[in-house]
């Protein structure tokens, strides 16, 4: 049975070395480890990640003992990281580059070539550990921003692998993400996945937009086609272990803690703020809003208590050291301003709290104030809602947190609007208990349905159900056996016709058509094939005849330009395939020029019998809108003419319906007697050629998509390889 391999920066168990030399293994209770517990009942699971102890701190014997215990007790395989790796890869690129940039703090972001190289090296090291445990059929789930290169590394070595990736933090908009010098490498890493998961649709939209605008890969319904594969990107909002937080009163120790804490409050309303120390959490802004609340609503002085819990994090990073200092100063100033002999408005706890104390605070808090400036999800909000077993309480929630899309019954605020947050605190304190219960009940039912087990199972089920494009079209993918049969037929034949498309088949698309010129290897390959007296080689293209003449006139080829409008037989002159009226071009040209002016980067290519509007160099989103608008206008203009609109790779071409590749292919076939016919192409215009080839012929489509072709191949390299094999016969 295939197993599930979970790869994350840290293992679900943390290894700690005491001063006494004792090694302690602490089981993680985080959302990821908890969520996997349900999936492990269906799949054998193992983890790959960092143990918590740098490799240089242990000798060989100690390392073997700890690694052996991790494997035998926890199914975990440790990735060896040095202290330098932690500084450069983790504290450096992961948390000084990706973390602040993805949370929209570009001023806190550093771009350092050395930390980037460390990030690349460590992602490779994670692969090395993974490779030692992977077996064919295993399902792979990579987690979070520390390992964004890993999916592509795995794909490179294990092309058939089923790989999922989940991003637990926000993915920024294209305008922010484009600031990253290594943006293409990061996106290429993600595109090694089969399934990319995010907490919200907004993050999905940003990924799709960035891939489209930076990599030039279009998307439809969250699907991106790249290198013959389909990559899906979708939302999977992470939940919590709802029962754990809703049944805590069964724990007698927690019940005693609650009774004691309530006594300390002495009837005051409690406002809870609980976060990990981070500049993205908006802690100082929240304190400012609370101060404004005290100023604006003095009737609540000495009647409320704000408990601020900040869990230490990245204590060695300068930004976090300054943040902690700022929080301390702000709390001291507010307490100094409002303190009385019997009351301080803010109680501050800077430490990690045990589960019992966290549940005590959740239970006693009348308000939970969750106002991050940017947050991927924020599980504190969900934990607070689940813990309100008595049904009261009010959640005040930042619209910048991913969880706000699920908990719309909370009081949603802009964390940057101090007045709005202050007013929301006042509204929460005065909200009728019946209204509190109504809102809380709706949110609780939703969280109960969509808990962490549902999240994990949904992602794994979706990933398990993904079929690669190769799988969908397995019966048409050109196999080694089919190639051998084609070569045998080619070898036995006496007269051969080979019809070969150009762009997307022999060369890759370029931003400008004039840049996609044939390379020396291709010219040698075509020369060798065409030099065989048994072969009639035809290059058929949408290019104009000037381009075809310029590059191929010296080869013994038949050339067809403008999708069949012009023909130059081997050794002959260019001739128009038919007599066509081109008076229509004047009116069409004017509207194309209008759209060029409105779409920077687009341009018109004029051919003898057609006009093409190219927008490959334009802003993707703008050009997509303009192309739809232009197409609608053109359809109206050509309604009474024998013209058609052909859509290609970011190009709209208007041409006569009398001209198509299929017609000229039929003429070529009827003009000779061939016992071997071969045709290859990549787009919709080549479907006419495939339809014209008799059943005994061999037709090949570049790309995995529905086609009339007999076979499908993944790309240009495969086409060239096949042509080389023909040449070697």
C-alpha positions as CSV (number, residue, x, y, z in Angstrom):
1,X,0.0,0.0,0.0
2,X,1.4,3.4,-0.9
3,X,2.4,5.7,2.0
4,X,2.0,9.4,2.6
5,X,5.2,11.3,2.9
6,X,4.9,14.6,4.8
7,X,7.7,17.0,4.3
8,X,7.9,20.1,6.5
9,X,10.6,22.3,8.0
10,X,10.1,20.7,11.4
11,X,9.2,17.2,12.4
12,X,6.1,16.6,14.4
13,X,8.3,15.8,17.4
14,X,11.0,18.2,18.7
15,X,14.3,16.8,20.0
16,X,15.9,18.7,22.9
17,X,19.2,18.0,24.5
18,X,19.3,18.8,28.2
19,X,22.4,20.1,29.9
20,X,22.6,16.8,31.7
21,X,23.1,15.1,28.3
22,X,19.6,13.6,28.4
23,X,17.7,13.6,25.1
24,X,14.0,14.5,25.3
25,X,11.4,13.9,22.6
26,X,8.4,16.2,22.8
27,X,5.4,15.3,20.7
28,X,4.0,18.2,18.8
29,X,0.4,19.2,19.2
30,X,0.4,21.7,16.3
31,X,-2.4,21.8,13.8
32,X,-0.5,20.0,11.1
33,X,0.5,17.0,13.2
34,X,-3.1,16.9,14.6
35,X,-4.6,17.0,11.2
36,X,-2.5,14.2,10.0
37,X,-3.7,11.8,12.7
38,X,-7.0,11.1,10.8
39,X,-5.2,10.6,7.5
40,X,-2.7,8.2,9.1
41,X,-5.6,5.8,9.6
42,X,-6.0,5.5,5.8
43,X,-2.3,5.8,4.8
44,X,0.9,4.7,6.4
45,X,2.5,8.1,7.1
46,X,6.1,9.2,7.6
47,X,7.6,12.6,8.1
48,X,10.7,14.3,6.7
49,X,12.0,17.4,8.5
50,X,14.5,19.1,10.8
51,X,14.7,17.5,14.3
52,X,15.6,20.8,16.1
53,X,19.2,19.9,16.9
54,X,22.0,21.2,14.5
55,X,24.1,18.3,13.1
56,X,27.3,19.8,14.4
57,X,26.2,19.5,18.0
58,X,26.2,15.7,17.9
59,X,28.8,13.0,17.3
60,X,28.2,10.1,14.9
61,X,26.9,7.8,17.6
62,X,24.5,10.3,19.1
63,X,23.2,11.2,15.7
64,X,22.5,7.5,14.9
65,X,20.8,6.9,18.2
66,X,18.5,10.0,17.9
67,X,17.7,9.3,14.2
68,X,17.0,5.7,15.0
69,X,14.6,6.7,17.8
70,X,12.8,9.2,15.5
71,X,12.3,6.5,12.9
72,X,11.2,3.7,15.2
73,X,9.0,5.7,17.6
74,X,7.6,8.5,15.3
75,X,8.1,7.5,11.7
76,X,10.2,10.6,11.3
77,X,13.4,11.1,9.2
78,X,15.6,13.9,10.2
79,X,17.2,16.3,7.6
80,X,20.7,17.2,8.8
81,X,21.0,21.0,9.2
82,X,24.0,22.9,10.5
83,X,23.9,26.0,12.7
84,X,24.9,27.9,9.5
85,X,21.9,26.5,7.7
86,X,19.6,27.7,10.4
87,X,21.1,31.2,10.2
88,X,21.1,31.4,6.4
89,X,18.2,29.3,5.2
90,X,15.8,29.6,8.1
91,X,16.4,32.9,9.8
92,X,17.8,34.3,6.6
93,X,16.0,33.6,3.4
94,X,12.9,32.0,4.8
95,X,12.2,34.6,7.6
96,X,14.0,37.7,6.4
97,X,13.0,37.5,2.7
98,X,9.9,35.3,2.1
99,X,8.1,35.9,5.4
100,X,8.0,39.7,5.4
101,X,7.5,40.0,1.7
102,X,4.6,37.5,1.6
103,X,3.0,39.4,4.5
104,X,3.3,42.8,2.6
105,X,6.2,44.2,4.6
106,X,8.7,44.9,1.8
107,X,10.6,47.5,4.0
108,X,11.5,44.6,6.4
109,X,12.6,42.4,3.5
110,X,16.2,41.7,2.6
111,X,17.4,40.3,-0.7
112,X,20.6,38.5,-0.1
113,X,22.3,36.2,-2.6
114,X,24.1,34.2,0.0
115,X,20.9,33.3,1.9
116,X,19.2,32.5,-1.4
117,X,22.0,30.0,-2.2
118,X,21.6,28.4,1.3
119,X,17.8,28.1,0.6
120,X,18.5,26.3,-2.6
121,X,21.1,24.0,-1.0
122,X,18.8,23.1,2.0
123,X,15.8,22.4,-0.3
124,X,18.1,20.0,-2.1
125,X,19.1,18.4,1.2
126,X,15.5,17.8,2.0
127,X,15.2,16.0,-1.3
128,X,18.2,13.8,-0.4
129,X,16.6,12.7,2.8
130,X,13.2,12.2,1.1
131,X,14.8,10.1,-1.7
132,X,16.0,7.5,0.8
133,X,12.4,6.7,1.9
134,X,10.4,7.2,-1.3
135,X,8.9,4.3,-3.1
136,X,6.9,4.4,-6.4
137,X,3.2,5.1,-5.7
138,X,3.8,7.1,-2.5
139,X,1.9,10.4,-2.1
140,X,4.0,13.4,-1.2
141,X,2.8,16.4,0.7
142,X,5.2,19.3,1.0
143,X,4.4,22.1,3.5
144,X,5.0,25.8,3.6
145,X,7.3,28.6,2.4
146,X,10.5,27.0,3.7
147,X,10.4,24.4,0.9
148,X,8.9,26.2,-2.1
149,X,11.7,24.8,-4.4
150,X,11.2,21.2,-3.3
151,X,8.3,20.1,-5.5
152,X,10.2,20.9,-8.7
153,X,13.4,19.1,-7.4
154,X,11.3,16.0,-6.6
155,X,9.6,16.2,-10.0
156,X,13.0,16.4,-11.8
157,X,14.1,13.1,-10.2
158,X,10.7,11.4,-9.9
159,X,8.6,12.6,-12.9
160,X,5.7,10.2,-12.1
161,X,5.4,11.3,-8.5
162,X,2.1,12.6,-7.1
163,X,3.1,15.8,-5.3
164,X,1.0,18.2,-3.2
165,X,2.1,21.5,-1.7
166,X,0.4,23.6,0.9
167,X,1.2,27.2,1.7
168,X,0.3,28.1,5.3
169,X,1.0,31.9,4.9
170,X,-0.4,34.4,2.5
171,X,0.7,34.5,-1.1
172,X,1.1,38.2,-2.0
173,X,-0.3,40.0,-5.0
174,X,1.7,40.1,-8.2
175,X,2.9,43.7,-7.6
176,X,4.5,42.6,-4.3
177,X,5.7,39.2,-5.4
178,X,7.5,40.6,-8.4
179,X,9.9,42.4,-6.1
180,X,11.5,39.1,-5.4
181,X,14.7,38.7,-7.5
182,X,14.2,34.9,-7.6
183,X,10.5,35.0,-8.4
184,X,10.7,32.7,-11.4
185,X,12.7,30.1,-9.5
186,X,10.1,30.1,-6.7
187,X,7.2,29.7,-9.1
188,X,9.0,27.0,-11.0
189,X,9.4,25.2,-7.7
190,X,5.7,25.4,-6.9
191,X,4.8,24.2,-10.4
192,X,6.5,20.9,-9.8
193,X,3.4,20.1,-7.7
194,X,0.2,18.5,-8.9
195,X,-1.9,20.3,-6.4
196,X,-1.1,23.6,-4.7
197,X,-3.3,24.4,-1.7
198,X,-4.0,27.7,0.1
199,X,-6.2,28.9,2.9
200,X,-8.2,31.4,0.8
201,X,-9.2,32.0,-2.7
202,X,-7.4,35.4,-2.6
203,X,-4.1,33.6,-2.2
204,X,-5.0,31.2,-5.0
205,X,-5.8,34.1,-7.3
206,X,-2.5,35.7,-6.5
207,X,-0.6,32.5,-7.4
208,X,-2.4,32.1,-10.7
209,X,-1.9,35.7,-11.6
210,X,1.8,35.7,-10.8
211,X,2.3,32.4,-12.8
212,X,0.5,33.9,-15.7
213,X,2.3,37.3,-15.7
214,X,5.8,36.1,-14.8
215,X,5.9,32.6,-16.3
216,X,3.5,33.2,-19.2
217,X,1.3,30.2,-18.2
218,X,-2.4,30.8,-18.6
219,X,-5.0,29.3,-16.2
220,X,-8.6,28.1,-16.4
221,X,-10.7,27.1,-13.4
222,X,-7.5,27.0,-11.2
223,X,-5.7,24.8,-13.6
224,X,-2.3,25.6,-15.3
225,X,-0.8,23.5,-18.1
226,X,3.0,23.3,-18.0
227,X,5.4,20.8,-19.5
228,X,2.7,18.4,-20.5
229,X,1.2,18.4,-16.9
230,X,-1.8,20.0,-15.3
231,X,-1.1,21.8,-12.0
232,X,-4.2,22.6,-9.9
233,X,-4.4,25.4,-7.4
234,X,-7.3,25.5,-4.9
235,X,-8.5,26.5,-1.5
236,X,-8.4,24.3,1.6
237,X,-9.0,26.4,4.7
238,X,-7.2,24.7,7.6
239,X,-9.4,23.8,10.7
240,X,-8.7,22.9,14.3
241,X,-9.3,19.8,16.4
242,X,-12.7,21.1,17.4
243,X,-13.4,18.4,20.0
244,X,-10.2,19.2,21.8
245,X,-11.2,22.8,22.3
246,X,-14.9,22.3,23.0
247,X,-14.6,19.5,25.5
248,X,-11.9,21.0,27.8
249,X,-14.3,21.4,30.8
250,X,-14.1,17.6,31.2
251,X,-10.6,18.3,32.4
252,X,-10.8,18.9,36.2
253,X,-7.5,20.8,36.3
254,X,-8.8,23.3,33.7
255,X,-12.1,23.7,35.6
256,X,-10.2,24.6,38.8
257,X,-8.0,27.1,36.8
258,X,-11.1,28.8,35.4
259,X,-12.6,29.2,38.9
260,X,-9.5,30.8,40.2
261,X,-9.0,33.1,37.3
262,X,-12.6,34.3,37.4
263,X,-12.0,35.3,41.0
264,X,-9.0,37.4,40.1
265,X,-11.1,39.3,37.5
266,X,-13.5,40.4,40.2
267,X,-16.4,40.9,37.8
268,X,-14.4,42.8,35.2
269,X,-14.9,42.2,31.5
270,X,-11.9,40.5,30.0
271,X,-10.4,41.2,26.5
272,X,-7.9,38.6,25.3
273,X,-5.1,39.3,22.8
274,X,-3.0,36.2,22.1
275,X,-0.3,36.0,19.4
276,X,3.2,34.8,18.6
277,X,5.6,37.7,18.7
278,X,5.6,38.9,15.1
279,X,5.3,42.3,13.3
280,X,2.5,40.8,11.1
281,X,0.2,40.4,14.1
282,X,-0.4,44.1,14.6
283,X,0.1,44.0,18.4
284,X,1.3,47.6,18.7
285,X,-1.6,48.8,16.5
286,X,-4.0,46.7,18.7
287,X,-2.6,48.4,21.9
288,X,-3.1,51.8,20.2
289,X,-6.7,50.9,19.5
290,X,-7.3,49.8,23.1
291,X,-5.9,53.0,24.3
292,X,-8.2,54.9,22.0
293,X,-11.1,52.8,23.4
294,X,-10.2,53.9,26.9
295,X,-10.1,57.5,25.8
296,X,-13.3,57.4,23.9
297,X,-15.4,55.3,26.3
298,X,-14.2,56.3,29.8
299,X,-17.3,54.6,31.3
300,X,-15.4,51.4,30.9
301,X,-12.4,52.5,33.0
302,X,-11.7,50.0,35.8
303,X,-14.4,47.7,34.3
304,X,-12.3,45.9,31.7
305,X,-9.0,44.0,31.8
306,X,-7.0,43.4,28.6
307,X,-4.8,40.3,28.8
308,X,-2.0,40.4,26.3
309,X,-0.2,37.1,25.7
310,X,2.9,37.2,23.4
311,X,4.7,34.0,22.7
312,X,8.4,34.4,22.1
313,X,9.5,33.9,18.5
314,X,12.8,34.4,16.6
315,X,14.3,36.1,19.6
316,X,17.7,36.5,17.9
317,X,16.3,38.5,14.9
318,X,16.8,42.3,15.2
319,X,13.3,43.1,13.9
320,X,11.8,41.0,16.6
321,X,14.0,42.4,19.4
322,X,12.9,45.9,18.5
323,X,9.3,44.8,18.3
324,X,9.4,43.3,21.8
325,X,10.9,46.5,23.1
326,X,8.2,48.5,21.4
327,X,5.4,46.4,22.9
328,X,6.9,46.6,26.4
329,X,7.2,50.4,26.1
330,X,3.6,50.8,24.8
331,X,2.1,48.6,27.6
332,X,4.1,50.5,30.2
333,X,3.0,53.8,28.9
334,X,-0.8,52.9,28.7
335,X,-0.7,51.3,32.2
336,X,1.2,54.3,33.5
337,X,-1.5,56.6,32.0
338,X,-4.5,54.8,33.4
339,X,-3.3,52.8,36.4
340,X,-5.2,53.1,39.7
341,X,-4.5,51.6,43.1
342,X,-6.8,48.7,42.3
343,X,-6.6,48.4,38.5
344,X,-4.2,48.2,35.6
345,X,-5.8,48.1,32.2
346,X,-3.3,45.6,30.7
347,X,-1.9,42.4,32.0
348,X,1.1,41.3,30.0
349,X,2.4,37.7,29.6
350,X,5.5,37.2,27.5
351,X,5.9,33.4,27.5
352,X,4.5,30.2,26.1
353,X,1.5,28.9,28.0
354,X,0.5,25.4,28.7
355,X,-2.8,24.2,27.1
356,X,-4.6,24.4,30.5
357,X,-3.8,28.1,30.9
358,X,-4.7,28.8,27.2
359,X,-8.1,27.2,27.7
360,X,-8.6,29.1,30.9
361,X,-8.0,32.4,29.1
362,X,-10.3,31.4,26.2
363,X,-13.1,30.5,28.6
364,X,-12.8,33.7,30.7
365,X,-12.4,36.1,27.8
366,X,-15.6,38.1,27.0
367,X,-13.9,39.3,23.9
368,X,-11.1,37.9,21.8
369,X,-9.3,40.6,19.8
370,X,-7.6,39.1,16.7
371,X,-6.4,41.9,14.5
372,X,-3.3,40.9,12.5
373,X,-2.1,43.2,9.8
374,X,-1.8,40.2,7.6
375,X,-2.2,36.5,8.4
376,X,-2.5,33.4,6.3
377,X,-5.3,31.9,8.5
378,X,-5.0,32.5,12.3
379,X,-6.2,29.5,14.3
380,X,-6.5,31.5,17.6
381,X,-9.8,32.9,16.3
382,X,-11.1,29.4,15.6
383,X,-9.8,28.0,19.0
384,X,-11.6,30.8,20.8
385,X,-14.9,30.2,19.0
386,X,-14.7,26.4,19.6
387,X,-14.0,27.0,23.4
388,X,-17.1,29.1,24.0
389,X,-19.2,26.2,25.1
390,X,-21.6,28.4,26.9
391,X,-22.4,30.1,23.7
392,X,-21.5,33.7,24.6
393,X,-18.4,35.8,23.8
394,X,-17.5,38.1,20.9
395,X,-14.7,37.7,18.4
396,X,-13.3,40.8,16.9
397,X,-11.5,39.9,13.7
398,X,-9.2,41.6,11.2
399,X,-10.3,41.5,7.6
400,X,-6.7,40.9,6.8
401,X,-6.7,37.4,8.4
402,X,-7.5,34.5,6.1
403,X,-9.9,33.2,8.8
404,X,-12.2,36.2,8.2
405,X,-13.6,34.6,5.1
406,X,-14.9,31.7,7.2
407,X,-16.0,33.6,10.4
408,X,-18.1,36.4,8.9
409,X,-20.3,36.5,12.0
410,X,-17.4,38.0,14.0
411,X,-17.1,41.8,14.2
412,X,-14.8,42.4,11.2
413,X,-12.5,45.3,11.3
414,X,-9.7,47.0,9.5
415,X,-6.7,46.6,11.9
416,X,-5.2,49.9,10.6
417,X,-8.4,51.8,11.6
418,X,-7.9,52.6,15.3
419,X,-11.3,54.2,15.6
420,X,-13.1,51.2,14.1
421,X,-11.3,48.8,16.4
422,X,-12.1,50.9,19.4
423,X,-15.7,51.2,18.5
424,X,-15.9,47.5,17.9
425,X,-14.7,46.8,21.4
426,X,-17.4,49.0,22.8
427,X,-20.0,47.3,20.5
428,X,-18.9,43.9,21.7
429,X,-19.1,44.9,25.4
430,X,-22.7,46.1,24.9
431,X,-23.8,43.3,22.6
432,X,-26.9,41.5,24.0
433,X,-26.1,38.0,25.1
434,X,-28.8,36.6,22.7
435,X,-27.0,38.2,19.8
436,X,-23.6,36.8,21.0
437,X,-25.0,33.3,21.2
438,X,-26.6,33.6,17.7
439,X,-23.4,34.6,16.1
440,X,-21.2,32.1,18.0
441,X,-23.6,29.2,17.3
442,X,-23.3,29.8,13.5
443,X,-19.5,29.9,13.6
444,X,-19.2,26.9,15.9
445,X,-21.3,24.7,13.6
446,X,-19.2,25.7,10.6
447,X,-15.9,25.0,12.5
448,X,-17.2,21.7,13.7
449,X,-18.0,20.6,10.1
450,X,-14.7,21.9,8.7
451,X,-12.2,20.8,11.3
452,X,-8.5,20.0,10.8
453,X,-9.3,16.3,10.0
454,X,-11.7,17.4,7.2
455,X,-9.0,19.8,5.9
456,X,-6.3,17.1,5.8
457,X,-8.6,14.4,4.3
458,X,-9.9,16.8,1.7
459,X,-6.4,17.7,0.5
460,X,-5.2,14.1,0.4
461,X,-8.4,12.9,-1.4
462,X,-8.0,15.7,-4.0
463,X,-4.4,14.9,-4.5
464,X,-5.0,11.2,-4.7
465,X,-7.7,11.7,-7.3
466,X,-5.6,13.9,-9.6
467,X,-4.8,12.3,-12.9
468,X,-1.8,13.6,-14.8
469,X,-2.6,14.6,-18.4
470,X,-0.5,11.7,-19.5
471,X,-2.9,9.4,-17.6
472,X,-6.0,11.0,-19.2
473,X,-4.7,10.5,-22.6
474,X,-2.7,7.3,-21.9
475,X,-4.1,5.5,-24.9
476,X,-2.8,8.2,-27.2
477,X,0.6,9.0,-25.7
478,X,3.3,8.1,-28.1
479,X,4.9,5.0,-26.6
480,X,8.2,3.4,-27.3
481,X,6.4,0.6,-29.1
482,X,4.4,3.0,-31.2
483,X,7.7,4.8,-32.1
484,X,9.2,1.5,-33.2
485,X,6.2,0.6,-35.3
486,X,6.4,4.0,-37.0
487,X,10.1,3.6,-37.6
488,X,9.6,0.1,-39.1
489,X,6.9,1.5,-41.5
490,X,9.2,4.4,-42.4
491,X,12.1,2.0,-43.1
492,X,10.0,-0.2,-45.4
493,X,8.5,2.7,-47.3
494,X,9.6,4.0,-50.7
495,X,7.8,7.3,-51.0
496,X,7.3,9.4,-47.8
497,X,5.4,12.7,-47.1
498,X,6.3,14.5,-43.9
499,X,4.2,17.6,-43.0
500,X,5.7,19.5,-40.1
501,X,4.4,22.6,-38.3
502,X,6.9,25.2,-37.2
503,X,6.0,27.3,-34.1
504,X,5.4,25.2,-31.1
505,X,6.4,22.1,-32.9
506,X,10.0,22.7,-34.0
507,X,10.7,25.9,-32.0
508,X,9.3,27.4,-28.9
509,X,7.1,30.5,-29.0
510,X,8.9,33.8,-28.4
511,X,7.6,37.2,-27.3
512,X,8.1,38.4,-30.8
513,X,7.5,36.1,-33.8
514,X,10.7,37.2,-35.5
515,X,12.7,35.9,-32.5
516,X,11.6,32.3,-32.9
517,X,14.2,31.5,-35.6
518,X,15.6,28.1,-36.4
519,X,18.8,27.1,-34.6
520,X,21.7,25.3,-36.2
521,X,20.7,21.9,-34.8
522,X,17.2,22.2,-36.4
523,X,18.7,23.3,-39.7
524,X,21.0,20.2,-39.8
525,X,18.1,17.9,-38.9
526,X,15.8,19.3,-41.6
527,X,18.6,19.2,-44.2
528,X,19.4,15.6,-43.4
529,X,15.7,14.5,-43.7
530,X,15.1,16.5,-46.8
531,X,18.3,15.3,-48.4
532,X,16.9,11.7,-48.5
533,X,15.5,11.1,-52.0
534,X,12.6,9.1,-50.6
535,X,11.4,12.0,-48.5
536,X,9.1,14.9,-49.4
537,X,9.4,17.2,-46.4
538,X,6.9,20.0,-46.0
539,X,7.2,22.9,-43.5
540,X,3.8,24.4,-42.9
541,X,3.4,27.6,-40.9
542,X,1.3,30.6,-40.2
543,X,4.4,32.7,-40.9
544,X,4.6,34.9,-43.9
545,X,6.5,33.7,-47.0
546,X,9.3,36.3,-46.5
547,X,10.2,34.6,-43.2
548,X,10.0,31.1,-44.7
549,X,12.1,32.2,-47.7
550,X,14.7,33.8,-45.5
551,X,15.5,30.7,-43.5
552,X,14.5,27.7,-45.5
553,X,15.0,28.6,-49.2
554,X,18.4,26.8,-49.4
555,X,16.9,23.5,-48.3
556,X,15.1,21.0,-50.6
557,X,11.8,21.5,-48.8
558,X,8.2,22.4,-49.8
559,X,7.3,25.5,-47.9
560,X,3.7,26.6,-47.0
561,X,3.2,30.0,-45.5
562,X,0.2,31.9,-44.0
563,X,-1.6,28.6,-43.1
564,X,-1.8,27.6,-46.8
565,X,-2.2,30.9,-48.6
566,X,1.3,30.6,-50.2
567,X,3.1,27.5,-51.5
568,X,6.6,27.1,-52.7
569,X,7.2,23.6,-54.0
570,X,10.7,22.1,-53.7
571,X,12.9,24.0,-56.1
572,X,10.1,26.2,-57.3
573,X,8.8,29.7,-56.8
574,X,6.2,31.1,-54.4
575,X,2.6,31.0,-55.6
576,X,-0.7,32.0,-54.1
577,X,-2.8,29.0,-53.4
578,X,-5.9,30.8,-54.4
579,X,-7.0,34.2,-55.7
580,X,-8.3,36.2,-52.7
581,X,-9.8,39.6,-52.2
582,X,-7.9,41.6,-49.6
583,X,-10.0,44.8,-49.6
584,X,-11.3,43.8,-46.2
585,X,-7.9,44.4,-44.6
586,X,-8.3,48.2,-44.5
587,X,-11.2,48.2,-42.2
588,X,-9.9,45.5,-40.0
589,X,-6.5,47.1,-39.8
590,X,-7.9,50.3,-38.3
591,X,-9.7,48.5,-35.5
592,X,-6.6,46.4,-34.8
593,X,-4.6,49.6,-34.6
594,X,-7.1,51.0,-32.2
595,X,-6.6,48.0,-29.9
596,X,-2.8,48.3,-30.2
597,X,-3.0,51.8,-29.0
598,X,-5.1,50.7,-26.0
599,X,-2.9,47.6,-25.2
600,X,0.8,48.5,-24.7
601,X,3.1,45.8,-26.0
602,X,0.7,44.5,-28.6
603,X,1.4,44.8,-32.4
604,X,0.0,44.0,-35.8
605,X,1.6,41.5,-38.2
606,X,0.4,42.0,-41.7
607,X,0.5,39.1,-44.1
608,X,-0.5,38.9,-47.7
609,X,-3.9,37.4,-47.0
610,X,-4.4,37.9,-43.3
611,X,-3.9,40.2,-40.3
612,X,-2.7,39.1,-36.9
613,X,-2.9,41.0,-33.6
614,X,-0.2,39.7,-31.2
615,X,-0.4,40.4,-27.5
616,X,2.2,38.1,-26.0
617,X,4.3,41.0,-24.8
618,X,1.4,42.9,-23.2
619,X,0.2,42.8,-19.6
620,X,-1.6,39.5,-19.4
621,X,-4.7,40.6,-17.6
622,X,-5.2,43.7,-19.7
623,X,-4.6,41.8,-23.0
624,X,-7.0,39.0,-22.0
625,X,-9.8,41.6,-21.5
626,X,-8.9,43.4,-24.7
627,X,-8.7,40.2,-26.8
628,X,-12.2,39.2,-25.7
629,X,-13.5,42.7,-26.5
630,X,-11.7,42.8,-29.9
631,X,-13.0,39.3,-30.8
632,X,-16.5,40.5,-30.2
633,X,-16.1,43.5,-32.4
634,X,-14.4,41.5,-35.1
635,X,-17.2,38.9,-35.2
636,X,-19.7,41.7,-35.8
637,X,-17.5,43.2,-38.6
638,X,-16.9,40.0,-40.5
639,X,-20.4,38.6,-40.2
640,X,-21.1,39.2,-44.0
641,X,-17.7,38.3,-45.3
642,X,-16.0,34.9,-45.9
643,X,-13.6,35.6,-43.1
644,X,-12.8,33.8,-39.9
645,X,-10.9,34.5,-36.6
646,X,-8.2,32.1,-35.6
647,X,-7.0,32.1,-32.0
648,X,-3.4,31.0,-31.4
649,X,-0.9,31.4,-28.6
650,X,-1.8,35.0,-27.5
651,X,-2.6,36.0,-31.1
652,X,-5.8,36.7,-33.0
653,X,-5.6,36.2,-36.7
654,X,-8.2,37.3,-39.3
655,X,-8.1,35.4,-42.6
656,X,-10.2,34.1,-45.4
657,X,-12.1,30.9,-44.6
658,X,-11.0,29.6,-48.0
659,X,-7.4,29.2,-46.6
660,X,-6.5,26.5,-44.1
661,X,-3.7,24.0,-43.6
662,X,-6.1,21.1,-44.2
663,X,-6.9,22.1,-47.8
664,X,-3.3,22.4,-48.8
665,X,-2.4,19.1,-47.0
666,X,-5.1,17.4,-49.1
667,X,-3.6,18.9,-52.3
668,X,-0.2,17.6,-51.4
669,X,-1.5,14.1,-50.6
670,X,-3.5,13.9,-53.9
671,X,-0.5,15.1,-55.9
672,X,1.7,12.1,-55.2
673,X,1.6,8.4,-54.3
674,X,2.9,7.9,-50.8
675,X,3.3,4.7,-48.7
676,X,4.3,6.7,-45.6
677,X,2.6,9.9,-44.4
678,X,3.5,11.7,-41.2
679,X,2.2,15.0,-39.8
680,X,3.0,16.8,-36.6
681,X,1.7,20.1,-35.1
682,X,0.7,21.7,-31.9
683,X,-2.4,24.0,-32.2
684,X,-5.9,24.1,-33.5
685,X,-4.8,25.0,-37.1
686,X,-3.0,21.7,-37.3
687,X,-6.3,19.8,-36.6
688,X,-7.3,20.5,-40.2
689,X,-4.1,18.7,-41.3
690,X,-4.7,15.7,-39.1
691,X,-8.2,15.4,-40.5
692,X,-6.8,15.4,-44.0
693,X,-4.4,12.6,-43.4
694,X,-5.7,9.1,-44.4
695,X,-6.0,6.4,-41.7
696,X,-2.8,4.7,-42.7
697,X,-0.9,7.9,-41.9
698,X,0.8,8.8,-38.6
699,X,-0.4,12.1,-37.0
700,X,1.2,13.5,-33.8
701,X,-0.1,16.4,-31.6
702,X,2.3,18.3,-29.4
703,X,0.7,18.7,-26.0
704,X,-1.8,16.7,-24.0
705,X,-5.3,17.9,-25.1
706,X,-8.2,16.6,-27.2
707,X,-7.0,16.1,-30.8
708,X,-7.8,14.3,-34.0
709,X,-4.2,13.2,-34.0
710,X,-3.4,9.5,-33.6
711,X,-0.6,10.2,-31.0
712,X,0.3,12.8,-28.4
713,X,3.8,13.9,-27.3
714,X,4.8,16.2,-24.5
715,X,6.9,18.8,-26.3
716,X,9.4,20.1,-28.9
717,X,12.3,18.0,-27.6
718,X,10.3,14.8,-28.2
719,X,9.4,15.9,-31.7
720,X,13.0,16.6,-32.5
721,X,14.1,13.3,-31.0
722,X,11.5,11.5,-33.2
723,X,12.7,13.3,-36.4
724,X,16.3,12.4,-35.5
725,X,15.3,8.7,-35.3
726,X,13.8,9.0,-38.8
727,X,17.0,10.5,-40.0
728,X,19.0,7.7,-38.5
729,X,17.1,5.0,-40.4
